[in-house]
Amino acid sequence: QAKAAELVSFGQKHVAKGLNRLVDDVIQSAEGSYVTLTSGKRLLDFTTGIGVTNLGHCHPKVSKAAAEQCMKVVHAQCSLAFHEPYLELVDALLPVVPKGLDTFFFWNSGAEAVEQSIKIARAVTGRQNIIAMQGAYHGRTYGTMALTRSKTIYSEGSAPLMPGVFVTPFPYWHQAGFPQNVDEKTLVDHCLHQLSLVFSQQTAPKDTAAIIIETVIGEGGYVPAPKSYLEGLRKVCDEHGIVLIFDEVQCGFGRTGKYFAQEWSGVQPDVMVFAKGIANGFPLSGVVGKKHLMDKMKPGSMGGTYAGNAVSCAAAVACSKVMKEENILSNVEQRSAELFSALHKMQRDPSLRISDVRGAGLMVAVEFGTGSHAPGAEKALKGVAAKISKRCADKGLLILSTSVFEVIRFIPALNISQKELAEGIKIFEEVVREVVA
Ligand code: PMP
């Protein structure tokens, strides 16, 4: 305890205040679905470091592959030559990425890969403008801050940002200004109409290089994009030669029960961005696209010192193997059914004020609300998600809120056991009863 307090006070003094923390403690070690703090406390982790450690912390096969790679070559600069783990990873991902996408480039972070996708779209089309979704999160670099529209805090005081970004509503009732019980067709028709207005009022299709969308919006509230909306976007992009980019940084690689969330809709992008779960905690992201688009970039225009790091790629290859060997997607399906069933049961208790349970696989959200769109109706619930998250941490469960609305997200490890999941749900329910009821 004393050591933890000392370390925290050192950190508070010397680490930039711009970094937020849920728990004022120090993570000492982590294994599977548990994190151990220096204070001795052990927490069940339903955050997976924001959708990263999908196979649990320090999965032995992934850590072993990384350790072995460390003894062979750590830094094989990708602009000097290919390296083996890079090519092995392409080979492992080719069968699971959307059909027709066959040309890869690996980066370090999600934001870098998103920026890369924008560079490609602009280079291919010779156009400048990008359409992003209201509520989107694509990163905190200068380019991605302009695309990120989930919370102003991410770019407050940082303007001017990358120019040429236009915003259209994501089909989430809050964003589109509908009551919660709006039917999907009305919502999607409205959002496609708004997009058509963006084209006639803000950026002409012939000036628009790309539309970028998260197939399940993450930091904007964990809302899957309806199939009909993605189909609408695909149609518009085909009509006007606009590049359709799917950002699967948070929802990709098994998180929703499919390798990539776009599989739920069957709509294929021209370029897809991925990161996070792909390497279970080693920094790695990537862009995969149609060959004729990707190859428009001139040699030398893509690259980065650490891009596609050999240790991260080796870890990612091991992740791909574990996904199959340990039948991870089948565990996601089983645990997802248990999670939805427990949350729906809670939703049936009106005192808990759960207005929505949504998501896919193990990317699931609970929204608190009165279900009413009347002004002020939600006021009484303001701040409950943050309170629930804090209180859960006190009681041994790491769980995060998301968006500017009252939403709690469930992103446990994809190989979480039935017992661990039940243990987390129990803590969550106790806390909701305490905070909301
Ligand atoms: N896109 C999405 C959908 C994300 O969720 C995130 C991270 N939360 C990013 C991009 C940015 O990734 P990174 O933090 O690795 O830059």
Boltz pocket constraint, residues with backbone or C-beta under 6 A from the ligand:
constraints:
  - pocket:
      binder: B
      contacts: [[A, 50], [A, 108], [A, 109], [A, 110], [A, 111], [A, 112], [A, 114], [A, 137], [A, 138], [A, 139], [A, 140], [A, 214], [A, 216], [A, 218], [A, 219], [A, 247], [A, 248], [A, 249], [A, 250], [A, 251], [A, 275]]
      max_distance: 6.0
